[in-house]
Amino acid sequence: MNKEGPTRPFAAADALRQLAPADWARFGAEQIAYIRPVLVDGNPAVAIHAADGTQIGAAPDASLATAAILQHEMLPVLVH
């Protein structure tokens, strides 16, 4: 029996807390995307951003933006 088993998730969390802001910016940049509402030519739209904040696309609504993220084999995530 591994006595470190229950504490292992906490060790991973501690390691993530040690990441510098620049490391977080690169974390998942090619695998994770998020969406946010924007205006394009005065019309509501949804911008698609890579994990590092780079805008990589736009769509007319959230469902199409999510579909585009999934079509490009990325993981859509919620950002608060």
matplotlib code that plots the C-alpha trace (Angstrom):
import matplotlib.pyplot as plt

x = [0.0, 1.3, 1.1, 1.6, -1.5, -4.0, -1.5, -0.4, -3.2, -2.2, 1.4, 0.3, -1.8, 1.2, 3.4, 0.8, 0.8, 4.5, 4.1, 5.2, 2.6, 4.5, 4.3, 0.6, 0.2, 1.8, 0.0, -2.4, -2.2, -2.6, -5.1, -7.5, -9.7, -12.2, -14.9, -16.0, -18.7, -17.5, -18.9, -17.9, -19.0, -21.5, -23.0, -22.8, -20.4, -18.2, -14.4, -12.4, -9.2, -6.3, -5.3, -2.6, -5.2, -4.5, -7.6, -7.8, -11.3, -14.8, -18.3, -21.8, -22.8, -21.5, -22.7, -20.9, -17.8, -17.8, -18.3, -15.4, -13.2, -14.1, -13.7, -10.1, -9.6, -9.3, -11.0, -13.5, -13.3, -15.2, -13.3, -14.6]
y = [0.0, 3.4, 5.7, 8.8, 8.0, 10.3, 13.2, 13.0, 15.3, 17.9, 17.6, 18.3, 21.3, 22.7, 22.3, 24.2, 27.0, 27.4, 28.2, 31.6, 33.8, 33.2, 29.5, 29.7, 31.7, 28.8, 26.1, 24.4, 27.2, 24.7, 22.4, 24.8, 27.6, 29.9, 32.2, 35.7, 38.0, 40.8, 43.3, 42.9, 45.9, 46.8, 43.3, 40.8, 37.9, 35.5, 35.7, 32.5, 32.7, 30.3, 29.6, 32.3, 34.9, 35.1, 35.6, 32.7, 33.1, 34.4, 33.1, 34.6, 32.7, 30.6, 27.3, 27.8, 29.0, 25.9, 23.7, 25.4, 24.8, 21.1, 20.8, 21.9, 19.2, 21.7, 21.7, 24.5, 25.8, 28.4, 31.4, 33.5]
z = [0.0, -0.9, 2.1, -0.2, -2.2, -0.5, -0.3, -3.9, -5.3, -2.8, -3.9, -7.5, -6.4, -4.5, -7.6, -9.7, -7.1, -7.7, -11.4, -12.4, -14.3, -17.6, -17.1, -16.5, -19.7, -21.6, -19.7, -22.1, -24.8, -27.6, -25.9, -24.0, -25.2, -23.6, -25.0, -24.1, -25.4, -27.7, -30.2, -33.9, -36.0, -33.3, -33.3, -30.4, -31.0, -29.1, -29.2, -28.9, -27.0, -26.4, -22.8, -23.0, -23.9, -27.6, -29.7, -32.1, -33.6, -33.3, -33.8, -33.8, -30.6, -27.8, -29.2, -32.5, -30.7, -28.5, -31.6, -33.3, -30.3, -30.2, -34.0, -33.5, -30.9, -28.0, -24.7, -24.0, -20.4, -18.3, -17.1, -14.2]

ax = plt.figure().add_subplot(projection="3d")
ax.plot(x, y, z, "-o")
ax.set_aspect("equal")
plt.show()
